[in-house]
Amino acid sequence: MSTDTTQTATSGDEEPSRAELAARVTELEEQIAETTSEDSQPKMSIIATKGTLDMAYPPLILASTAAAFDYEVTVFHTFWGLDILHEKRSKDLKLSSVGNPNMPMPNAIAALPGMDRMTTKMMEKKIDNNDTATIEELIDTSLEMGVEFQACQMTIDLMDYDEDDFYDGVTTGVGAATAIQDMADADIQLLI
C-alpha cells in the first residue's frame, strides 16, 4: 500500500508540512461555511388546512415573521385553509364555539343557535381593540415581504372557486406534488 500523497507546490518542489496542510484544510472549511451561509437562504414550508378566524392567524403570523428573518416562505392552502386566500370569504371567517376547549363556555351553550356569530363578533372586537392586524393586512404584508401563497388546485375545483377569487399575488393551480417537493426542500415544515 502506498503512502505517497499528491505533491502540492509551496515553494519549489517541497511537500507541505502537516501544519501547512492542516491550515489549508481549515481555510477551505471556512470558505465552504461562508459560501454556504451566504448562498443558502433558510426555507420554511407551511400547509394551511383550516379556515376559521382563529386558525387563519397562525400561518400568516408565522409566514410574515419568518420572511422578516429572511426565510424563503411558502404557504400551501388546501381545503378550508383556502378560504384565507379567497378575497371575499377571508373577510367573513367565523370562530367555532363548539369543540374549542379554550372557549370560555360549555359546549352545551356553545351549540346554541347564534353562538358562533356571537363569539366571532367578540373576537373581531378584541382584534380591533387590540389593534391587531386583520387577515387582509397580514396577507398584504406577507406578499410584500416575498411570501409565496399557493392555492391548491384540487380544492379550487372542489369548492368551485375561480382563480380570480383570490388576492392578487396568490399562486393558483398548485398541486400536492409541488407542495410535497417544497416541504422536502424546506428547513422547517409546519402543518396548521
SERO-4910 file (N, C-alpha, C, O; in steps of 0.05 Angstrom, whole numbers):
BEGIN
 pado doro    nc1    nc2    nc3   cac1   cac2   cac3    cc1    cc2    cc3    oc1    oc2    oc3
  Met    A     17    -23      0      0      0      0     18     24      0     37     26     16
  Ser    A     12     43    -17     28     67    -20     19     89      0     -5     92      4
  Thr    A     38    102     11     32    125     29     39    151     16     39    172     30
  Asp    A     44    150     -9     51    175    -23     26    193    -25      4    183    -28
  Thr    A     30    219    -23      8    238    -26     14    255    -50     37    257    -59
  Thr    A     -6    267    -61     -2    284    -84     14    308    -74      8    321    -54
  Gln    A     34    315    -89     51    337    -81     38    363    -89     27    367   -110
  Thr    A     40    382    -70     30    409    -75     53    427    -74     70    427    -55
  Ala    A     56    443    -94     79    462    -95     74    484    -76     54    499    -78
  Thr    A     93    487    -58     92    510    -39    113    530    -48    107    549    -61
  Ser    A    137    524    -41    160    540    -51    178    520    -64    194    506    -50
  Gly    A    177    518    -90    193    499   -104    179    472   -105    155    472   -110
  Asp    A    193    450   -101    181    424   -102    179    411    -75    176    387    -73
  Glu    A    179    426    -54    177    415    -27    148    407    -20    129    420    -28
  Glu    A    146    385     -6    119    377      3    111    394     27    128    402     43
  Pro    A     85    401     29     76    418     51     78    402     77     74    377     78
  Ser    A     82    416     98     83    403    125     55    397    134     35    406    122
  Arg    A     53    380    154     26    374    166     12    399    175    -12    402    172
  Ala    A     27    417    187     16    442    197      5    459    174    -17    471    176
  Glu    A     20    459    151     11    474    128    -15    462    116    -33    476    109
  Leu    A    -15    435    115    -39    421    105    -63    426    123    -85    431    114
  Ala    A    -58    425    149    -80    430    169    -90    458    166   -114    463    167
  Ala    A    -72    477    162    -81    505    159    -97    509    133   -116    523    132
  Arg    A    -88    495    112   -102    496     86   -130    484     88   -149    495     77
  Val    A   -133    462    102   -159    448    106   -177    467    122   -201    470    115
  Thr    A   -167    479    143   -183    498    159   -192    522    141   -215    530    143
  Glu    A   -174    532    125   -181    554    107   -203    546     88   -222    562     83
  Leu    A   -201    523     76   -222    513     57   -249    508     71   -270    515     60
  Glu    A   -248    497     96   -272    493    111   -286    520    117   -311    521    115
  Glu    A   -271    540    123   -282    567    129   -294    579    104   -316    591    105
  Gln    A   -281    575     81   -292    584     56   -318    571     49   -337    584     40
  Ile    A   -319    545     53   -344    530     48   -366    539     67   -389    543     58
  Ala    A   -360    543     92   -380    553    111   -391    580    103   -415    585    105
  Glu    A   -373    598     95   -381    625     86   -399    623     61   -419    637     60
  Thr    A   -391    607     42   -406    604     18   -434    593     24   -454    602     13
  Thr    A   -434    573     41   -460    560     48   -478    580     62   -502    582     55
  Ser    A   -467    595     81   -484    613     96   -493    637     79   -515    647     83
  Glu    A   -476    645     60   -483    668     43   -503    660     21   -521    676     14
  Asp    A   -499    637     10   -514    629    -13   -540    614     -8   -557    612    -25
  Ser    A   -543    603     16   -568    587     21   -585    602     41   -579    605     64
  Gln    A   -608    610     31   -628    623     48   -645    601     61   -653    583     48
  Pro    A   -649    604     88   -665    583    101   -694    584     89   -703    604     80
  Lys    A   -707    561     90   -733    558     77   -753    546     97   -747    528    111
  Met    A   -777    558     96   -799    548    113   -823    541     94   -830    557     76
  Ser    A   -835    518     99   -859    510     84   -882    505    104   -879    490    123
  Ile    A   -904    518     99   -927    516    116   -951    505    100   -955    514     77
  Ile    A   -966    486    112   -991    477     99  -1013    487    117  -1015    480    140
  Ala    A  -1031    503    105  -1054    514    120  -1079    499    111  -1087    500     88
  Thr    A  -1092    486    131  -1115    469    124  -1141    478    137  -1163    467    131
  Lys    A  -1140    498    154  -1164    507    168  -1170    535    161  -1152    552    158
  Gly    A  -1196    542    160  -1204    568    151  -1222    583    171  -1238    600    163
  Thr    A  -1219    577    197  -1234    592    216  -1218    617    224  -1194    618    218
  Leu    A  -1231    637    236  -1217    662    243  -1193    657    260  -1172    668    255
  Asp    A  -1196    640    280  -1173    635    299  -1151    619    286  -1128    620    294
  Met    A  -1157    603    265  -1136    587    252  -1124    600    227  -1106    589    215
  Ala    A  -1135    623    220  -1123    638    198  -1099    653    207  -1080    658    191
  Tyr    A  -1098    661    232  -1075    677    242  -1049    662    244  -1028    672    235
  Pro    A  -1048    637    254  -1022    624    257  -1005    622    232   -981    629    233
  Pro    A  -1016    612    209   -998    610    186   -989    638    176   -967    641    165
  Leu    A  -1007    658    178  -1000    685    168   -979    698    186   -960    711    176
  Ile    A   -982    695    212   -962    707    231   -935    693    228   -914    706    227
  Leu    A   -935    666    227   -910    652    224   -897    658    197   -872    661    196
  Ala    A   -912    660    176   -901    665    150   -888    693    148   -866    696    139
  Ser    A   -903    713    158   -892    740    157   -868    744    175   -849    758    169
  Thr    A   -869    731    198   -846    733    217   -821    719    205   -799    730    206
  Ala    A   -825    695    194   -802    681    181   -791    697    158   -767    699    154
  Ala    A   -808    710    142   -799    727    120   -783    750    131   -764    759    118
  Ala    A   -791    761    153   -776    784    166   -748    775    174   -730    791    175
  Phe    A   -746    749    180   -719    738    187   -705    727    163   -687    710    165
  Asp    A   -714    735    139   -701    728    114   -704    698    106   -687    687     93
  Tyr    A   -725    686    115   -732    659    106   -746    661     79   -761    680     74
  Glu    A   -742    642     62   -759    638     38   -783    622     48   -780    600     58
  Val    A   -807    634     45   -831    622     57   -851    616     36   -858    632     19
  Thr    A   -862    591     37   -884    583     20   -906    572     39   -901    557     57
  Val    A   -931    582     33   -954    572     48   -974    560     28   -985    574     11
  Phe    A   -978    534     30   -996    519     13  -1023    517     27  -1025    505     49
  His    A  -1044    529     15  -1071    529     27  -1088    508     14  -1091    508    -11
  Thr    A  -1099    491     30  -1116    470     19  -1141    467     36  -1142    475     59
  Phe    A  -1162    455     25  -1188    452     38  -1197    478     50  -1196    499     37
  Trp    A  -1206    478     75  -1217    503     86  -1196    525     90  -1203    548     92
  Gly    A  -1171    517     90  -1150    537     92  -1149    555     67  -1137    577     68
  Leu    A  -1161    545     45  -1162    561     21  -1179    587     24  -1174    606     10
  Asp    A  -1198    586     43  -1215    609     48  -1199    633     58  -1207    656     55
  Ile    A  -1176    628     70  -1158    650     79  -1149    667     55  -1146    691     58
  Leu    A  -1144    655     32  -1135    669      9  -1157    679     -9  -1152    695    -28
  His    A  -1182    670     -4  -1205    678    -20  -1213    706    -12  -1220    711     11
  Glu    A  -1211    725    -30  -1214    753    -23  -1240    759     -9  -1240    774     11
  Lys    A  -1262    748    -18  -1288    753     -6  -1292    737     20  -1300    748     41
  Arg    A  -1286    711     19  -1291    694     42  -1273    700     66  -1280    697     89
  Ser    A  -1248    710     60  -1230    716     82  -1239    739    100  -1230    742    122
  Lys    A  -1257    755     89  -1267    778    105  -1291    770    123  -1302    786    138
  Asp    A  -1299    744    120  -1322    735    135  -1316    708    149  -1334    691    151
  Leu    A  -1291    704    158  -1284    679    172  -1298    679    199  -1300    699    213
  Lys    A  -1306    655    208  -1320    652    233  -1303    638    254  -1282    626    247
  Leu    A  -1310    641    279  -1298    628    301  -1317    606    310  -1340    612    316
  Ser    A  -1308    582    312  -1325    560    321  -1325    557    351  -1304    555    364
  Ser    A  -1349    558    362  -1351    556    392  -1351    527    401  -1340    521    422
  Val    A  -1363    510    386  -1366    482    394  -1340    467    390  -1327    470    369
  Gly    A  -1332    451    410  -1308    435    408  -1282    450    411  -1260    439    408
  Asn    A  -1284    476    418  -1260    491    423  -1255    491    453  -1269    505    468
  Pro    A  -1235    476    463  -1231    472    492  -1224    498    506  -1226    500    531
  Asn    A  -1214    518    492  -1207    543    505  -1229    564    505  -1225    586    515
  Met    A  -1251    557    493  -1274    575    493  -1286    576    521  -1291    556    533
  Pro    A  -1289    600    531  -1298    603    559  -1328    597    563  -1342    612    577
  Met    A  -1338    576    551  -1366    568    555  -1368    538    550  -1354    527    533
  Pro    A  -1387    525    563  -1391    496    558  -1402    491    530  -1415    508    519
  Asn    A  -1396    467    519  -1405    460    493  -1435    461    490  -1446    468    469
  Ala    A  -1450    455    512  -1479    456    511  -1489    484    504  -1509    487    490
  Ile    A  -1476    504    515  -1483    532    509  -1472    540    482  -1486    554    467
  Ala    A  -1447    532    476  -1435    539    451  -1450    529    427  -1449    540    405
  Ala    A  -1466    507    431  -1481    495    409  -1507    509    403  -1521    503    383
  Leu    A  -1515    528    420  -1540    542    416  -1538    559    390  -1517    568    382
  Pro    A  -1561    562    377  -1561    577    352  -1551    606    357  -1558    619    377
  Gly    A  -1534    615    339  -1524    643    341  -1499    646    357  -1487    668    357
  Met    A  -1490    625    371  -1466    628    388  -1440    632    371  -1423    647    380
  Asp    A  -1438    618    348  -1414    623    332  -1413    652    323  -1392    664    323
  Arg    A  -1436    663    315  -1437    690    307  -1429    709    330  -1414    728    326
  Met    A  -1439    703    354  -1433    719    377  -1403    718    384  -1390    739    388
  Thr    A  -1392    694    385  -1363    691    392  -1345    703    371  -1324    714    377
  Thr    A  -1354    701    345  -1339    714    323  -1338    744    327  -1317    756    325
  Lys    A  -1361    756    333  -1363    785    337  -1346    793    361  -1332    814    361
  Met    A  -1346    777    383  -1330    783    406  -1300    782    399  -1285    800    407
  Met    A  -1291    763    383  -1263    761    375  -1256    784    357  -1234    795    359
  Glu    A  -1273    790    338  -1268    813    320  -1265    839    335  -1248    855    329
  Lys    A  -1282    842    356  -1280    866    372  -1253    867    388  -1240    887    390
  Lys    A  -1245    843    398  -1220    841    412  -1196    847    394  -1177    861    401
  Ile    A  -1197    837    369  -1176    842    349  -1175    872    343  -1153    884    342
  Asp    A  -1198    884    340  -1199    913    334  -1189    930    357  -1173    948    354
  Asn    A  -1198    923    381  -1190    938    405  -1160    935    411  -1148    953    422
  Asn    A  -1149    913    403  -1120    907    408  -1103    918    386  -1078    917    387
  Asp    A  -1115    930    365  -1101    940    342  -1085    918    329  -1062    923    319
  Thr    A  -1096    894    329  -1083    871    316  -1088    872    286  -1110    881    277
  Ala    A  -1069    865    270  -1072    865    241  -1095    847    232  -1100    826    244
  Thr    A  -1109    856    212  -1131    839    201  -1118    817    183  -1095    818    176
  Ile    A  -1135    798    175  -1126    777    157  -1116    790    131  -1094    783    121
  Glu    A  -1131    809    120  -1123    822     95  -1096    837     98  -1079    836     80
  Glu    A  -1092    850    120  -1067    865    125  -1044    845    127  -1022    851    116
  Leu    A  -1048    823    140  -1026    803    143  -1019    790    115   -996    785    109
  Ile    A  -1040    786     99  -1035    775     72  -1019    795     56   -999    788     43
  Asp    A  -1028    820     56  -1014    841     40   -985    844     49   -967    846     33
  Thr    A   -981    845     76   -954    848     87   -937    824     79   -914    828     70
  Ser    A   -948    800     81   -933    776     74   -925    776     45   -902    769     38
  Leu    A   -944    783     28   -938    784     -1   -916    805     -7   -898    800    -24
  Glu    A   -917    828      6   -897    848      2   -869    838     11   -849    847      0
  Met    A   -869    821     31   -844    810     41   -833    786     26   -812    775     32
  Gly    A   -849    778      5   -840    756    -12   -850    729     -5   -841    709    -17
  Val    A   -869    727     13   -882    701     20   -897    692     -5   -912    707    -17
  Glu    A   -894    666    -12   -910    655    -34   -934    640    -22   -931    620     -9
  Phe    A   -958    651    -28   -982    637    -21   -992    620    -44   -995    631    -66
  Gln    A   -995    594    -39  -1004    576    -61  -1032    566    -55  -1039    558    -32
  Ala    A  -1049    566    -76  -1076    556    -74  -1078    529    -87  -1071    525   -110
  Cys    A  -1087    509    -71  -1089    481    -81  -1109    479   -104  -1133    486   -100
  Gln    A  -1100    470   -126  -1117    468   -150  -1141    448   -145  -1163    454   -153
  Met    A  -1135    426   -132  -1157    406   -127  -1179    419   -110  -1203    415   -115
  Thr    A  -1171    435    -90  -1191    448    -73  -1205    470    -88  -1229    474    -84
  Ile    A  -1191    485   -106  -1205    505   -122  -1227    492   -138  -1249    502   -140
  Asp    A  -1221    469   -151  -1240    455   -166  -1263    444   -149  -1286    446   -156
  Leu    A  -1256    432   -126  -1275    420   -108  -1295    441    -98  -1319    436    -96
  Met    A  -1285    464    -90  -1302    485    -79  -1315    503   -100  -1330    522    -95
  Asp    A  -1308    497   -126  -1319    512   -148  -1312    541   -147  -1328    559   -153
  Tyr    A  -1287    547   -139  -1277    574   -138  -1265    581   -165  -1259    563   -181
  Asp    A  -1263    606   -170  -1250    616   -194  -1223    628   -187  -1220    638   -165
  Glu    A  -1203    625   -204  -1176    635   -197  -1176    665   -192  -1159    675   -178
  Asp    A  -1196    680   -202  -1198    709   -198  -1209    715   -170  -1210    739   -162
  Asp    A  -1218    695   -155  -1229    699   -128  -1208    705   -107  -1215    714    -85
  Phe    A  -1183    701   -114  -1161    703    -94  -1147    730    -95  -1149    744   -115
  Tyr    A  -1133    736    -73  -1118    761    -72  -1098    762    -94  -1087    741   -102
  Asp    A  -1092    786   -104  -1071    789   -124  -1045    780   -112  -1038    787    -89
  Gly    A  -1030    765   -127  -1004    755   -118  -1005    726   -108   -983    714   -104
  Val    A  -1029    715   -105  -1031    687    -97  -1026    669   -121  -1036    674   -143
  Thr    A  -1010    648   -117  -1004    629   -139  -1026    608   -139  -1029    593   -119
  Thr    A  -1041    606   -161  -1062    587   -163  -1053    563   -180  -1032    564   -193
  Gly    A  -1069    542   -179  -1063    518   -195  -1040    501   -185  -1028    486   -200
  Val    A  -1035    502   -159  -1013    487   -148  -1023    460   -138  -1044    458   -125
  Gly    A  -1009    439   -144  -1017    412   -137  -1002    402   -112   -983    414   -103
  Ala    A  -1011    380   -102   -999    368    -78   -970    359    -83   -954    361    -65
  Ala    A   -964    351   -107   -936    342   -113   -917    366   -110   -895    363    -99
  Thr    A   -926    389   -118   -909    413   -115   -906    420    -85   -884    427    -76
  Ala    A   -927    418    -70   -926    423    -41   -907    404    -27   -892    411    -10
  Ile    A   -909    378    -35   -891    358    -22   -862    364    -29   -845    362    -12
  Gln    A   -856    371    -54   -829    377    -61   -819    402    -46   -796    403    -38
  Asp    A   -836    421    -43   -829    446    -28   -823    438      1   -804    449     13
  Met    A   -839    421     13   -834    412     41   -807    397     43   -792    401     62
  Ala    A   -802    380     23   -777    364     23   -753    382     22   -732    376     33
  Asp    A   -755    405      8   -732    423      6   -730    443     29   -710    458     31
  Ala    A   -750    444     46   -751    464     67   -735    456     92   -733    432     98
  Asp    A   -725    476    106   -712    471    132   -732    467    154   -728    452    173
  Ile    A   -755    480    152   -777    479    172   -803    473    157   -809    486    137
  Gln    A   -817    452    166   -843    445    154   -864    446    176   -860    434    198
  Leu    A   -886    459    171   -908    462    191   -934    455    178   -940    462    155
  Leu    A   -951    440    192   -978    434    184   -997    448    204   -997    442    227
  Ile    A  -1013    467    194  -1031    482    211  -1059    478    202  -1078    489    214
***
